[in-house]
Structure formats: structure tokens, C-alpha cells
């Protein structure tokens, strides 16, 4: 074989090898591009029911956007230390992004800032206002609190005692709701009081029951779903003993809350679009993983719902997770 033929042979062989490498690289890249996005969602509590609709939105987004979502709940309500440990664990396990509902808006500041150095962190429901450009998915909680308070005073012009049941005040969304409620109520002649409710569900029920028994006809307004459910359960049980019914308003949705709204134990509730809350949180995480332009703050809609409008088509989708 002449030198020229040998050179041609090696050139053809080289082209063949390079072609194989390029094809193999393309197959590897194609597989990589089809791999699901690993996203971890960390709640601020253990109540699975209260997250039902949010998780529906998360699951739908995971299906639409090719994500594998690790949905992580806490062993106790509003446990900041556990949230920090879980966030560190999920990062170590290879999460590409973290979606978290901070249990304490300030105590999570340093851990979230540290986590953001290695991956995107998206906050939902509550956030850390002191962190610049931290993506946040929620409704306008100040407006939600204001509108619920307006609903309360519109139903009864009598001057009365109104009790705000406070819990989870370290969460930015609860604090903003509180500000919205008090901004409206403090502009009236009503006497406003503030009673604190513990995190533990049984303790919350017992505390609410004692308060209701000694309320002297007060009207109650709860700022989150767990507190609203505890107060409504207590009222439901007290009515069986012949106690006089009180008015209860609140923010949040669980199946139990909706049932008590139907039974007129709860007068009205404020409920945000929890399906969109879950969906848009995952969508934002995917956008930040791919370094796409994304809104820093995304607001979702909410509604004030009572017995008269709870079966409107829009409100049904907010109240009943299976109605889409």
C-alpha cells in the first residue's frame, strides 16, 4: 500500500471516529436535556390537607414542565430549624432548585442567602423581605386581609368586640394579612382585641374553645387556615352544648373549613388561588434553573367567599380541589 493510500485510509478512519464521537455526544446531550428537573418543595407545616390544592398545582406543573418534585413536609408546625436542615439535605441530594414557604421570615434569611449561592430558591406564601430579588409567589396578603375585614363590618353595623386570632406572625404573609385587617378595623368604632393561638393543633383547639366560651358575643377573625379550622371545630362542639353562636371569619381553605362554611358555622373566608400558587412556584423554579427572565414577585388572585357565592363557578375552583 502506497503512502498516499495509507494517509487516505487514516483520514477516513479519523473522520469515522470523529463522527462517532459527535453522534455519541449528541445522544448524551439529548438524554441530558430530557432528564427531569429535580425540584424540592419544603412546606412550613405538617398538615397535608391544607396543602392539597397547592400540591395539585405542583403536580400539574411537574407533569407539564418535565419536573421530578420532592414534596417535603415538617414533623411539627412552623419549625424553622427543621426547615434549614431539610433545605441542606435537599441540596446535598442534588436538587436543582428549592421552593420553600419560610416558617420565619427573618430566621430563614441567612440559610436562604447561603443556599442561593448554589441553586435557585423560590419562596411561596411567605417570603424574606430583607433578601433582595428573592422570587416570591403569593397573593396580595394586605389586600386579602383588608377585604375580609370589610366583609366582616359590612354584615353588621353594630359596634362590638372583634377578636383577631393570631398565629405564625413571623411569616410575612400572615403579618401582612394582620396589617390589612387592622388597617380596616382600627378605622371603625369597634373594640379590637388580639388573642394568640399556639401552633400545635390540639393546643390550638383547646385554646380557641376556652376563648369562645368566654367571648361574650365577640366576633372572631383568623389569619390562617389552621387557626380558622381550630376555632370552627371548637364552635361546632360548643354549639352541641347549647352555647350561643358567634361569628367567625378567617383566611385559608381545608375540606373541614369548607364544610363549616356550608354549615354556617363560619361566616366568610378569604381564599387564594392555591392551585396557581403551586403551579407558578414550580414554573418560576424551572425558569430560574434555565436562567430565563422571570418576575421577582408573582401575585395570584384571591376571593372572599360566603354561603351566598361559594357555588359560583370561579369560587368552586378555589374551594374544591377536584373542580378544575
C-alpha positions in Angstrom: 0.0 0.0 0.0 1.4 3.4 -1.0 2.0 6.2 1.5 -0.8 8.1 -0.2 -3.3 5.3 0.2 -2.3 4.9 3.9 -2.8 8.6 4.5 -6.3 8.5 2.9 -7.2 5.4 5.0 -6.2 7.1 8.2 -8.1 10.3 7.2 -11.2 8.2 6.5 -10.7 6.4 9.8 -10.3 9.7 11.7 -13.4 11.1 10.1 -15.3 8.0 11.1 -14.1 8.2 14.7 -14.9 11.9 15.0 -18.4 11.2 13.6 -19.0 8.5 16.2 -17.9 10.9 18.9 -20.1 13.6 17.7 -23.1 11.3 17.5 -22.4 9.9 20.9 -22.1 13.4 22.3 -25.4 14.3 20.8 -27.0 11.3 22.3 -25.6 12.2 25.7 -26.7 15.8 25.4 -30.2 14.7 24.2 -30.5 12.4 27.2 -29.3 15.2 29.5 -31.8 17.6 28.0 -34.6 15.2 28.6 -33.8 14.5 32.2 -36.4 15.9 34.6 -35.7 19.0 36.7 -35.1 17.9 40.3 -37.0 20.4 42.4 -37.7 20.2 46.2 -40.7 21.9 47.8 -40.4 22.5 51.6 -43.6 23.4 53.4 -43.8 25.2 56.7 -46.1 22.6 58.4 -47.3 19.0 58.6 -50.9 19.4 57.7 -51.2 17.5 54.5 -54.8 18.5 53.9 -54.1 22.3 53.9 -51.6 21.7 51.1 -53.9 19.5 48.9 -54.8 22.1 46.3 -51.3 23.6 46.3 -49.9 20.2 45.6 -52.3 19.7 42.8 -50.8 22.7 41.1 -47.3 21.5 41.8 -48.1 18.1 40.4 -49.6 19.6 37.2 -46.6 21.8 36.7 -44.3 18.9 37.2 -46.1 17.0 34.5 -46.2 19.9 32.1 -42.6 21.1 32.6 -40.8 17.7 33.0 -40.0 18.0 36.7 -39.5 15.5 39.4 -40.7 17.1 42.6 -39.7 16.1 46.2 -42.6 17.3 48.4 -41.2 17.7 51.9 -43.4 18.4 55.0 -42.3 19.1 58.5 -42.7 16.9 61.6 -44.1 19.9 63.6 -45.7 23.2 62.6 -43.5 26.2 61.8 -40.2 24.5 62.7 -37.5 26.8 61.4 -34.6 24.6 62.4 -36.1 21.6 60.6 -36.7 23.7 57.5 -33.0 24.7 57.5 -31.9 21.0 57.9 -34.3 19.9 55.2 -33.1 22.6 52.8 -29.5 21.5 53.4 -30.4 17.8 52.9 -32.3 18.5 49.6 -29.3 20.5 48.2 -26.9 17.6 49.2 -29.3 15.2 47.4 -28.9 17.0 44.1 -31.9 19.4 43.9 -31.7 21.8 41.1 -33.9 24.3 42.8 -35.7 24.8 46.2 -39.3 26.1 46.6 -39.9 26.9 50.3 -42.6 28.5 52.4 -40.5 30.1 55.1 -41.7 29.4 58.7 -40.0 32.5 59.9 -39.2 35.3 57.5 -36.1 36.6 59.3 -34.6 33.4 60.8 -34.5 31.9 57.2 -32.6 34.9 55.8 -29.1 33.6 56.3 -29.8 30.0 55.3 -31.6 31.1 52.1 -28.9 33.5 51.2 -26.3 30.7 51.6 -28.4 28.3 49.5 -28.9 30.8 46.7 -25.1 30.7 46.1 -25.5 27.2 44.7 -29.1 27.0 43.3 -32.3 29.0 42.7 -34.6 29.4 45.8 -38.2 30.4 45.2 -40.4 31.4 48.1 -44.2 30.8 48.2 -46.9 32.0 50.6 -44.4 33.9 52.8 -41.0 35.3 51.9 -38.0 37.1 53.4 -38.4 40.8 52.6 -34.8 41.7 53.5 -33.4 39.5 50.7 -33.1 41.5 47.5 -34.6 40.0 44.4 -35.8 36.8 46.1 -38.5 35.2 43.9 -41.9 35.2 45.6 -45.2 33.7 44.6 -48.3 34.8 46.7 -51.4 36.8 46.6 -51.6 40.4 47.9 -51.9 39.5 51.5 -52.5 43.0 52.8 -55.5 43.3 50.3 -56.7 39.9 51.3 -56.8 40.9 55.0 -58.4 44.2 54.2 -61.2 42.7 52.0 -62.0 40.1 54.7 -62.3 42.8 57.3 -64.5 44.9 55.1 -66.7 41.9 54.6 -67.0 41.5 58.3 -68.0 45.1 59.1 -70.4 45.2 56.1 -72.6 42.4 57.5 -73.3 44.1 60.8 -73.2 47.8 61.7 -73.4 47.2 65.4 -70.4 48.3 67.4 -68.9 45.2 69.0 -65.8 43.4 70.2 -63.8 41.9 67.4 -61.0 39.4 68.3 -58.1 38.8 65.9 -56.8 35.2 66.4 -53.0 35.4 65.8 -50.7 32.6 64.9 -47.5 32.3 62.8 -46.9 36.1 62.9 -43.3 35.6 61.9 -44.4 34.6 58.4 -44.6 37.6 56.1 -47.9 36.7 54.6 -49.6 36.3 58.0 -48.2 39.6 59.2 -49.3 41.4 56.0 -52.9 39.9 56.4 -52.8 41.2 60.0 -51.8 44.7 58.8 -54.6 44.6 56.3 -57.2 43.5 58.8 -56.2 46.0 61.5 -56.0 48.9 59.0 -59.7 48.4 58.3 -60.9 47.6 61.8 -59.0 50.4 63.5 -60.8 52.9 61.4 -64.1 51.8 63.0 -65.6 52.2 66.5 -65.4 48.5 67.2 -63.2 47.3 70.1 -60.4 45.2 68.7 -58.5 42.6 70.7 -55.7 40.3 69.8 -55.5 36.7 71.2 -52.6 34.4 70.4 -53.2 30.7 69.3 -50.5 28.1 69.6 -49.1 26.0 66.7 -49.9 22.6 68.0 -53.4 21.6 66.6 -54.7 20.1 69.8 -53.5 23.1 71.8 -54.9 25.4 69.2 -58.3 23.7 69.5 -58.3 23.8 73.3 -57.2 27.5 73.4 -59.8 28.5 70.9 -62.5 26.6 72.8 -61.7 28.4 76.0 -61.7 31.7 74.3 -65.0 31.1 72.6 -66.6 30.0 75.8 -65.6 33.4 77.4 -66.1 35.6 74.4 -69.3 37.4 75.5 -70.6 37.6 72.0 -67.3 38.7 70.3 -66.7 38.3 66.5 -63.6 36.3 65.6 -61.3 36.6 62.7 -58.5 34.1 62.0 -55.5 34.9 59.8 -54.6 31.3 58.6 -56.3 28.1 57.8 -55.1 26.1 60.8 -56.3 28.7 63.3 -59.6 29.1 61.4 -60.2 25.3 61.5 -59.4 25.1 65.2 -61.8 27.9 66.0 -64.6 26.5 63.8 -64.2 23.0 65.3 -64.4 24.5 68.8 -67.5 26.4 67.9 -69.1 23.3 66.3 -68.6 21.4 69.5 -69.7 24.2 71.8 -73.0 24.6 69.8 -73.8 21.0 70.7 -73.8 22.0 74.4 -76.2 24.9 73.8 -73.7 27.7 73.7 -74.7 30.9 71.8 -73.3 31.0 68.3 -70.6 33.6 67.5 -69.5 35.0 64.2 -66.2 33.5 62.7 -64.3 34.9 59.7 -60.9 33.7 58.5 -58.4 33.1 55.8 -57.5 29.6 54.5 -59.0 26.5 52.9 -59.3 22.9 54.1 -62.1 20.5 53.5 -63.1 20.9 57.1 -63.2 24.7 56.7 -65.3 24.5 53.6 -67.7 22.1 55.4 -68.1 24.6 58.3 -68.7 27.4 55.8 -71.5 25.3 54.2 -73.0 24.7 57.7 -72.9 28.4 58.5 -70.5 27.9 61.4 -68.0 30.1 59.5 -69.5 33.3 58.1 -67.0 34.0 55.4 -63.4 33.1 54.3 -60.7 34.6 52.2 -59.1 32.1 50.0 -56.2 32.5 47.5 -55.8 30.5 44.3 -53.8 27.7 45.8 -53.6 25.7 42.6 -51.9 28.6 40.8 -49.7 29.1 43.8 -48.3 25.6 43.4 -48.1 25.7 39.6 -46.4 29.1 39.3 -43.9 28.2 42.1 -42.6 25.3 40.0 -42.7 27.3 36.8 -40.6 30.0 38.4 -38.1 27.4 39.6 -37.8 26.0 36.1 -37.3 29.5 34.7 -34.6 30.3 37.2 -32.8 26.9 36.6 -32.7 27.8 32.9 -31.7 31.4 33.7 -34.8 32.7 31.8 -36.2 36.1 32.6 -38.8 35.8 35.4 -40.9 38.1 37.6 -39.4 38.6 41.1 -42.9 38.9 42.6 -45.9 37.0 41.1 -49.3 37.7 42.6 -52.1 35.3 42.3 -55.8 36.0 42.7 -58.0 35.6 45.8 -61.7 35.8 46.7 -63.9 36.5 49.7 -66.4 33.6 49.9 -69.5 33.1 51.9 -72.6 30.9 51.7 -74.2 33.1 49.0 -71.3 32.9 46.5 -69.5 29.7 47.4 -71.0 27.8 44.5 -70.1 30.4 41.8 -68.0 28.7 39.2 -64.9 30.7 40.0 -65.2 30.1 43.7 -65.9 26.4 43.3 -62.5 26.0 41.7 -60.9 27.8 44.7 -62.8 25.8 47.3 -63.0 22.3 45.9 -59.6 20.8 44.7 -61.3 18.3 42.3 -63.1 21.1 40.4 -60.7 22.4 37.6 
